[in-house]
Amino acid sequence: MHPSETTKKTKSGLNISDVATTFLSTKLTPGAPQIRAFCEGVGVGAIRGALTMAVLSALLLIAARPAQAQTETVLYNFTGGSDGGDPQSSLTPGDGNFYGVTADGGAFGAGTVFELSPNGGGGWNEAVLYSFTGGADGLYPESYLIFDGAGNLYGTTASGGVYGWGTVFELSPAGASWTETVLHSFSGEDGDCGQPTAGLIMDKTGDLFGESSDCMGGKGLHGTVFQLTPSPSGWTEQTIYSGLYISSTPGLTMDAAGNIFGTSRPMVFELSPNGSGGWNSTRIFRGAHRAVGAPVLDQAGHVYGATTLGGANGLGRVYRLTLGKKGWTRKTLYSFKGGADGSYPYAGVVLDAAGNIYGTTGYGGQSGYGTVFELVAPVGKGSYQERVLWSFNGTDGLNPTGSLILDGAGSLYGVTRVGGSAWRQGVFSGYGVVFEVTP
């Protein structure tokens, strides 16, 4: 089986053991549709009050990192129990803490929303803000979270809900605890396709946008972009783009003008408001070889991302899309070779202020367990040069998923879906970690 075709572990109604991707066996949720296996991580995290991914990039990717990173620190080892396991998506920073989801574990084995906070002694404490029951409240959270300006968190579950096809949920702080509200339960029918695995974005009016991956009876061509609009009587969902082929982990980004850029398996697309309440769609690039994560835009309007496959060696690439007089053109900035440089990136990328690009690969590196890499921006007309900032060895994580977070001090933060203190040599074991790579 190809690494990019790995499948989820079997999940009972109350137990799951996988992350953004899960890879041992496919499983059915009682009373719910079968979840398709995904092998790419989810794209970019978001910060409190960030209404678009473009804002996230502007706030977090502040400084260039002149030096190669040398040290990796495991901030937290998941145990797979009540604390959760198999984190699969990007972290979300807020107030000096990190927020995220695990697709496994929790009080009911159906996944968690967690918070990591500095403990004042150089370490981090983990607190579970919510444990999913696997029922109407949702099952298998696989996407990053976003904050609104009031401090509420929003996310999706790939399954569960009233119809078993996934949910969009809100977590609201209530004193020392958090309250979950299901904003929408997907039915899986045409016009309300479900199994959302991508993270959400929010526009200036408070509307939420996301991607579903399948419809009832779908054959891979039923992925959609949906919009959720709040009102005094609740939230209204509508499909604004359909016919997507989503077998990778997709993602959306909104620019300052309200245009949405997104990925699906074979393409990168743009949705633009048509002035009448609808959207015009443009496929800005086709043949993307499993584009993953949310696209990233720079100040010049270039679009950056990664593909799990493709490139000169078929092992993945980092690309840039440029809009010219004749439309969009793609340039491959780096093709992975499959050795120490890494292979099969499962997540999108992030940029710093100097134009350097950071990301992860799910495989390759010194031990074959994935890497954190930097593509150093060229001077003049030169080429990007890759630096491997960290190669995972299993005990410090394995198979990194989700896009990285880059802070102003140049430290990178992310998750791996397996590995950690419970890892055993030669086995895809362990429950995943949260890590930091520092200069």
Phi, psi and omega in degrees: 000134180293144180305328182277001180246015183296152187244163183290152172291156178296137182233121174280179181301334183239011183216135175217153177221059176209169184238193183330322168233153173227152197220021180251316179203154181275148182216154180257139172270131179307125179076010182227159180289162179290137178273129176287148178281138173237148181237006175251153178279164181278154184282209206292144172280177181223160180246164182304130178081358180280120183264348177216159177293333177297322177295320178304312181298319183294325184276324187266325186267070192274315191239148174284152178249104184286336186253151177289138179292145186235339191232136172244134178236130174278114180280329178203135173257119176283146182258347183084001180260227183295338180279351180101173178195159180059063173291137187232000185228172181299154173280157176239116180277150175188125177057034179082000178250170173240143178236147180194186180230154168240142181275354182228170173075196188091180184298334184241006179072015185249010178109163185220163159250128185234163175231134173250128182232140175299138183264003178087350180244019180094355178249190183226143174252140177255136176231133176275117180278330180202136173250122178287145181270344183090003180255229184295338181279350177120163184207139178062066173294125185231013184234157176292165181256157172230151175260150164259179184293342180267359178091011175276146178257144178230144179197187180227157168241143184283343179215188182077193187090181183300323185253357179084008183253016175103168185219162159249128184233162175233136172247125182242132179292135178224087185069236181270359182238179179231144180248131179264137174232127175277116180279330180202135171251122182284142181267342183083357179277160174305135184091348178213046183299153189236207186054058178286128178239350178272156175288166181266158166233158182231135179269183187291340179267357179095004174289145177254144178229143178202183180237133170263162185247345185197161173237163179303123181078006182291155180238039176094355182245023184246017175290148183221164163255128181242159179233133175245125184244126181281151175208168179301335182264001181134197182251138179250130181253139174216149176273127180251351177200134184222176179082021179277152177251097187246097172244353173260180176274115185272184177188156181235150174222141176244132178272179185295337180272358180090008175280142181253131173248137183213170179236149166220180189307310186259004189202167168244134186230164176231137173243127182238136177301135183266004178086352181239021180092355179251191185223139172261135182251142177223128174274102187278344171201137176242163182075040188278355177055056177067064174297137186233151174074176178281133176299153179242135180250139172263180184293338179273358179090004175291150179248129181242150176187188180226155173236142181292323178247190178080191187084179185297334185245005179072013186248016179108159182210163165249132187232165172226134176252134182234133178270121178238190182296334181255017179108197184272139175234148180252141173234128175280119181274330177201136174250125181286144186260344177093004178255229181296339182282346178105170178200156176056070173293133182256357186223168176286188184240168172230157182241150169256180186294337180270000179090005174288150187243137181234144179193189180227156169241146182282339181223181181079190187090185185298324182254355182085009187255012177110164185220162160250128185233160172233135169256112184280125183297140181285158171263124183072231185259019180288187181253156173294140177246132182272137171238128173276115182274332176202139172247124183283147182242003179107302179292333177261012181123162182202135182061072177296139181226157181081147179291156181278158169252131180243120181266177184293341178272358178091007177276146180248140181231142179194189181227155167242147186279338176221187182082183183109200187297335181266007182290144176237142184307130175077005183233139175283076186238179185090166188246010175096163183220161162256130185232161173229134173246124185242154179298000000 
